[in-house]
Amino acid sequence: MKVEYTGRQTTINKKLKAQAEAGLERIAKVVGRTASAHVILSEDKYRQIAEVSVVTGGHSLVATCKSAEMTTALHDALAKVEQQAIRYKKKFTTLKRHPKDDKNVTNVAAGEAEKIESPVKRVSAKKVAAKTSAARKAVSMVVHSFPSKTPLIEPHVVRSIDSAAMRPMTFEEAVKEAAFRDRDVFVFRDHANQVLILHRKRDGKVELIEVP
């Protein structure tokens, strides 16, 4: 896979390149090595941004992730593109085939019947049925068998080290930190050493879960 790197206000070192190439190697096994990729790493104040795009067969797979650490942002972006690649392959490798031999059988039977109904030579109805049956037996038919169930793809688990606080903090501090890291789920401990979980629901409300 051909890979192009672009750094904006940041330096792409060997460690980041090795991480990107390892992730793109997994993606190439899904979409093929003829695809091309573009990795863009940039820094916006205190946020590290990683954008990964893969072009295969005229279709683009793109993911952009932000984090306080560039390695985390790049890891998440590669994971999202890999998930898109799996869905893309599953969608475009499913082919619907319809056997066409039934049409040939019908045409052969119709031709035989037309010959039999000719005014030059008339044959009884039993002989017509016998010849039609013989014509059907002479035509080879191809039957395509499909699996009764579509094989399920194992879920892709992505480990995250950016969704947990490393130090005790108050509820207000945890809410700000989760918003800063752009996390829907954030785990932290309060000053009483109680494990708490913040969960941002789809309606935008923040839910506080106390771990027993």
N, C-alpha and C positions, 0 to 999 in steps of 0.2 A: 504494500500500500504506500502510495506517495503521500508524504506528510509535509506540510508547510507550517512554520512557526512565525508568530508575530508577537512582539513584546511592546506594550505601551506603558511608558513610565515605570517599567520594571525590567529586570534581567532574567532571561530564561536560562537557568543553569543546567548542568548535566543531570542533577537529581530530578528536576521537573521533566526534562526530556525523557529520561528513563521511565518515569512514571507514566507519561503520556504514551510512549511507545508500547509499554506493557498493556495498557488499556485498549489501545487501538489494535493490538495483535489479537485480543479476544474478539473485538468487533469484526476484524477481517475474516475470522473463522466462520462468522455468520453470513456476512454479505459478500465475501469474496475479496481477493487481493487486488482486483482491478479497480476498486474504489479509491477515491482520493480524500484526504482529510486536511483540515485547517484548524490549528490550535492557536487561539488568541488569548494571551494573558495580560491583564492590565490592573492597575492600582488606582483606586479612587479614594483619596484621603486615607481613611483607616480601613477600607474594605478591599479585599483581594477578589478579582473577578476572573473567572475562567469560562471561555466559550469554545466549544468543540463542535465542528460541523463535518459531516461525512457525506459525500456525494456518491451515489451508486445507482446505475441504471437510470439516470435522469431524475432521481429522487433525492432530496436532501434530508438528512437527519441532523437536527441542531438542538443543542442544550446549552444554557447559560446558568452558572451557579455563582453565588457570592458567599464569602466567609472571611473570618478574621485571619485565616491561614490559607496561603495559596495552594498547599498540598491538599487541603480539605475541599476547597472549591473545585480543583481539577478532578479529584476523585469522584465527587458528586456528578460533575458534568459528564465524565466518561461513563458512569453507571447509567445515567439517563439515556445517553445515546445508545448504549448497549441494549437497553430495554426496548427502545424504538426499533432497533435493528431486528430483534427477535420477532416483534409484532409485524414488521415489514416482510420478513421472510415467510412467516406463517400465512400472511394474506396472499402473497403473490405466487406461492408454490402450490396452492390448492387449485387443481384443474378439474373442470367439470367436463366429462366426456359422455357422449350419447352414442350408443351403437347404431350404425346406419344399415345393418344387414337386413332389417325388417323390410326396408324399402325395396331392396333387391329381390327378396322373396316374393313380394307383392307383384313386382313387374314381371317376374318369370311366370308366376301363376296366371297373370292377365294375358301374357303372350300365348301361353298354351291354350287358354280358354278361347282366345280369338281364332287360333288355328282350328280348334275343334268345331267352332260354330260356323266355319266356312261352308258355303253352299255346295262346294265340290264334294266334301266328305263329312258326313254327320255321324257322330258317335253317341252312344247312350250316356246318360248322366253318371252312371257308375264308373265308366271308363274315364270320364272327365275328372271325377274326384280322385281316381287312382293316379292319373298323370300329374295332377296338381300336388298330390301328396308326395309323389316321387321327386318332383321338382323341388319341393321344400327340403327334402332330405339331402338333395345333391348340393345345396348351397351351404357352405361353411359359415358358421356364425362365431363371432368373437364376443365373449362375455367378459366384461370388466368387473372385477370384484373390488369393492371399497370397504375400508374398515368400518365396523358398526359404530365405533366411537372415535372421536378425534383425540389423538394422544395429547395429554396435558403437559404443558411446559412447566418445569419446576420453577417455583418463585425465585426471583433473583434478590438475594439478601445483601443489603449494603450497610456496612458498619459505619457509624458516625461517632466521632469524638467531639463534635461541635454542639451537641444537644444536651450537655451536662455541665453544670457549674463546678469549678475546681475549689471554690471556697464558699463558706456559709454566707448567706445574704438574706435580706428581708424580701417580703412579697413584692414591694414596689421595685426594688433593685432587680429582682428576677424578671418582672414584666418588661422592664427596659432592656435587660440583657437579651431576652428572647426576641424582642423586636429588632434589636441591633444585629443579632445573628440571623434574623429572618427564619426562625424556627417555629413550626406549628406545635411541636412538643418539646418541652424544656424541663429537665430534672435538676433539682437543687436541694440543698439542706438549709434550714433556717438556723438561727443561733442556738436553738434548743436541740440541735442535731436531729430534727425530724425531717424525714425524706418527703418531699412534696413534688408534685408534677403539675406543670402548667400545660393546658391543652387549649389551643385556639381553634374554635369550632368554625364551621363554614359561614355562619352568620356574623362572624367577627368577634363574638363574645369569648372571653377568656375563662376557662373552667379550671378550678384549683382542685387537684386530687391529692388526698392524704393517704400515703402508703402505711398500712397497719404494721 
